[in-house]
Amino acid sequence: MNIIVVIKQTFDTEAKIAIGSDGQIDATGVSLVINPYDEFAIEEALRIQKKFGGEVTVVSCGGPRSQEAIRTALAMGCDKGVQIDETALESADEYVRAEVLAKAISEMPYDIILGGRIAVDDGSSQVAVRLAEALNIPSVSSVVKLDIENNVATATREIDGGTEIIEVPLPAVITAQKGLNEPRYPTMPGIMKARKKELKVVDPADLGVSGLSAKMKVQNYSLPTPRQGGKKVDGEPAEAARELARLLREEAKVL
């Protein structure tokens, strides 16, 4: 089975984010990692490969540093990687990335495409479903259980208040939710093997992609207001209750 995993490199979730004078995120000195939800997709791809055989290819649309994330995926057990050089694009949003990924993947053999349900940096949840639309194949999002039999994927996905089970023919795009599996860690032998595995860098121009323009542009970013310290209301219970009600009404403005 030919399995493709689409990943994104994101900030470490524990990294301290700073905004530069230009209103953009300053990535200087910030650790970059595989988007955590994409790790579930990688693990599921490796489990599918173990059951059915075949090859796992990891694909990322990003700058040169995205090769670090690809190498990590290769160390986890993926067979080869493809980096689509995003810096060669004039502008890139979810629409552009999905179209470029679709063009690259359409030239590869694939039976199933996996990705994370959301990226922890922008939280858009768009690229994977846009990719499925561009490839004209079905997709199922937020999957917590996946079974494949007779070229049909049976996916259990999270919905408000419960789960639902959906069957789709392959090929299809599946996005992974937390709980689908427990991602493995790269081992030292895996890290050593990853250095010798194929990692192909693709210029979007070589894909014949031209004339794409972003549908959305972020003008600037801002950090949330720092959380203020709490207040302690002293006094007798009745008096303290009246003071608490006043603070909630006049200061917190929640009443």
JOUR-V141063 format. One record per residue. N is the residue number from 1. RES is the residue in one small letter. PHI is phi in radians with two decimals (NA if undefined). Layout:
# JOUR-V141063
n=N res=RES phi=PHI
n=N res=RES phi=PHI
This chain:
# JOUR-V141063
n=1 res=m phi=NA
n=2 res=n phi=-1.63
n=3 res=i phi=-2.06
n=4 res=i phi=-2.04
n=5 res=v phi=-2.07
n=6 res=v phi=-1.68
n=7 res=i phi=-2.20
n=8 res=k phi=-2.30
n=9 res=q phi=-1.59
n=10 res=t phi=-2.26
n=11 res=f phi=-1.14
n=12 res=d phi=-1.00
n=13 res=t phi=-1.11
n=14 res=e phi=-1.78
n=15 res=a phi=-1.27
n=16 res=k phi=-1.53
n=17 res=i phi=-1.60
n=18 res=a phi=-2.16
n=19 res=i phi=-1.83
n=20 res=g phi=-1.34
n=21 res=s phi=-1.13
n=22 res=d phi=-1.51
n=23 res=g phi=1.41
n=24 res=q phi=-1.89
n=25 res=i phi=-1.23
n=26 res=d phi=-1.61
n=27 res=a phi=-1.56
n=28 res=t phi=-1.05
n=29 res=g phi=1.29
n=30 res=v phi=-1.58
n=31 res=s phi=-1.28
n=32 res=l phi=-1.97
n=33 res=v phi=-2.41
n=34 res=i phi=-1.16
n=35 res=n phi=-0.86
n=36 res=p phi=-0.91
n=37 res=y phi=-1.20
n=38 res=d phi=-1.22
n=39 res=e phi=-1.13
n=40 res=f phi=-1.12
n=41 res=a phi=-1.16
n=42 res=i phi=-1.08
n=43 res=e phi=-1.05
n=44 res=e phi=-1.14
n=45 res=a phi=-1.07
n=46 res=l phi=-1.19
n=47 res=r phi=-1.22
n=48 res=i phi=-1.11
n=49 res=q phi=-1.07
n=50 res=k phi=-1.08
n=51 res=k phi=-1.39
n=52 res=f phi=-1.94
n=53 res=g phi=1.38
n=54 res=g phi=1.81
n=55 res=e phi=-2.38
n=56 res=v phi=-1.95
n=57 res=t phi=-1.98
n=58 res=v phi=-1.80
n=59 res=v phi=-2.21
n=60 res=s phi=-2.44
n=61 res=c phi=-1.82
n=62 res=g phi=-2.99
n=63 res=g phi=-1.38
n=64 res=p phi=-0.95
n=65 res=r phi=-1.21
n=66 res=s phi=-1.14
n=67 res=q phi=-1.10
n=68 res=e phi=-1.10
n=69 res=a phi=-1.14
n=70 res=i phi=-1.10
n=71 res=r phi=-1.09
n=72 res=t phi=-1.11
n=73 res=a phi=-1.10
n=74 res=l phi=-1.14
n=75 res=a phi=-1.19
n=76 res=m phi=-1.25
n=77 res=g phi=2.40
n=78 res=c phi=-1.11
n=79 res=d phi=-1.53
n=80 res=k phi=-2.71
n=81 res=g phi=-2.29
n=82 res=v phi=-2.33
n=83 res=q phi=-1.91
n=84 res=i phi=-1.60
n=85 res=d phi=-1.25
n=86 res=e phi=-1.16
n=87 res=t phi=-1.14
n=88 res=a phi=-1.40
n=89 res=l phi=-1.54
n=90 res=e phi=-1.13
n=91 res=s phi=-2.70
n=92 res=a phi=-2.51
n=93 res=d phi=-2.18
n=94 res=e phi=-1.06
n=95 res=y phi=-1.10
n=96 res=v phi=-1.12
n=97 res=r phi=-1.07
n=98 res=a phi=-1.11
n=99 res=e phi=-1.15
n=100 res=v phi=-1.18
n=101 res=l phi=-1.06
n=102 res=a phi=-1.08
n=103 res=k phi=-1.14
n=104 res=a phi=-1.17
n=105 res=i phi=-1.22
n=106 res=s phi=-1.09
n=107 res=e phi=-1.64
n=108 res=m phi=-1.97
n=109 res=p phi=-1.32
n=110 res=y phi=-2.66
n=111 res=d phi=-1.93
n=112 res=i phi=-2.68
n=113 res=i phi=-2.13
n=114 res=l phi=-2.09
n=115 res=g phi=-2.80
n=116 res=g phi=-1.35
n=117 res=r phi=-1.25
n=118 res=i phi=-2.77
n=119 res=a phi=-1.73
n=120 res=v phi=-1.31
n=121 res=d phi=-1.53
n=122 res=d phi=-1.84
n=123 res=g phi=1.09
n=124 res=s phi=-1.44
n=125 res=s phi=0.96
n=126 res=q phi=-1.95
n=127 res=v phi=-1.06
n=128 res=a phi=-1.12
n=129 res=v phi=-1.25
n=130 res=r phi=-1.14
n=131 res=l phi=-1.06
n=132 res=a phi=-1.06
n=133 res=e phi=-1.11
n=134 res=a phi=-1.15
n=135 res=l phi=-1.53
n=136 res=n phi=1.06
n=137 res=i phi=-2.26
n=138 res=p phi=-1.25
n=139 res=s phi=-2.49
n=140 res=v phi=-2.34
n=141 res=s phi=-1.88
n=142 res=s phi=1.00
n=143 res=v phi=-1.48
n=144 res=v phi=-1.96
n=145 res=k phi=-2.68
n=146 res=l phi=-2.41
n=147 res=d phi=-2.20
n=148 res=i phi=-2.17
n=149 res=e phi=-2.68
n=150 res=n phi=0.92
n=151 res=n phi=1.12
n=152 res=v phi=-2.22
n=153 res=a phi=-1.73
n=154 res=t phi=-1.86
n=155 res=a phi=-2.00
n=156 res=t phi=-1.72
n=157 res=r phi=-2.13
n=158 res=e phi=-1.37
n=159 res=i phi=-2.32
n=160 res=d phi=-1.03
n=161 res=g phi=1.43
n=162 res=g phi=2.94
n=163 res=t phi=-2.36
n=164 res=e phi=-2.42
n=165 res=i phi=-1.92
n=166 res=i phi=-2.21
n=167 res=e phi=-1.87
n=168 res=v phi=-2.37
n=169 res=p phi=-1.31
n=170 res=l phi=-1.55
n=171 res=p phi=-1.34
n=172 res=a phi=-2.68
n=173 res=v phi=-1.81
n=174 res=i phi=-2.13
n=175 res=t phi=-1.90
n=176 res=a phi=-1.60
n=177 res=q phi=-1.90
n=178 res=k phi=-0.99
n=179 res=g phi=1.89
n=180 res=l phi=-1.08
n=181 res=n phi=-2.90
n=182 res=e phi=-2.07
n=183 res=p phi=-1.04
n=184 res=r phi=-1.40
n=185 res=y phi=-1.71
n=186 res=p phi=-1.10
n=187 res=t phi=-1.67
n=188 res=m phi=-1.07
n=189 res=p phi=-1.03
n=190 res=g phi=-1.13
n=191 res=i phi=-1.14
n=192 res=m phi=-1.16
n=193 res=k phi=-1.16
n=194 res=a phi=-1.07
n=195 res=r phi=-1.12
n=196 res=k phi=-1.74
n=197 res=k phi=-1.38
n=198 res=e phi=-1.19
n=199 res=l phi=-2.31
n=200 res=k phi=-1.69
n=201 res=v phi=-1.76
n=202 res=v phi=-2.03
n=203 res=d phi=-1.50
n=204 res=p phi=-0.92
n=205 res=a phi=-1.08
n=206 res=d phi=-1.26
n=207 res=l phi=-1.52
n=208 res=g phi=1.35
n=209 res=v phi=-1.55
n=210 res=s phi=-2.60
n=211 res=g phi=1.36
n=212 res=l phi=-1.41
n=213 res=s phi=-2.33
n=214 res=a phi=-1.07
n=215 res=k phi=-1.47
n=216 res=m phi=-2.48
n=217 res=k phi=-2.35
n=218 res=v phi=-1.45
n=219 res=q phi=-1.33
n=220 res=n phi=-2.86
n=221 res=y phi=-2.09
n=222 res=s phi=-2.51
n=223 res=l phi=-1.46
n=224 res=p phi=-1.14
n=225 res=t phi=-1.08
n=226 res=p phi=-0.97
n=227 res=r phi=-1.18
n=228 res=q phi=-1.49
n=229 res=g phi=-1.21
n=230 res=g phi=-1.38
n=231 res=k phi=-2.02
n=232 res=k phi=-1.87
n=233 res=v phi=-1.74
n=234 res=d phi=-1.71
n=235 res=g phi=1.96
n=236 res=e phi=-1.13
n=237 res=p phi=-0.89
n=238 res=a phi=-1.16
n=239 res=e phi=-1.13
n=240 res=a phi=-1.12
n=241 res=a phi=-1.13
n=242 res=r phi=-1.13
n=243 res=e phi=-1.16
n=244 res=l phi=-1.10
n=245 res=a phi=-1.08
n=246 res=r phi=-1.13
n=247 res=l phi=-1.13
n=248 res=l phi=-1.16
n=249 res=r phi=-1.41
n=250 res=e phi=-1.60
n=251 res=e phi=-1.77
n=252 res=a phi=-1.31
n=253 res=k phi=0.95
n=254 res=v phi=-1.92
n=255 res=l phi=-2.03
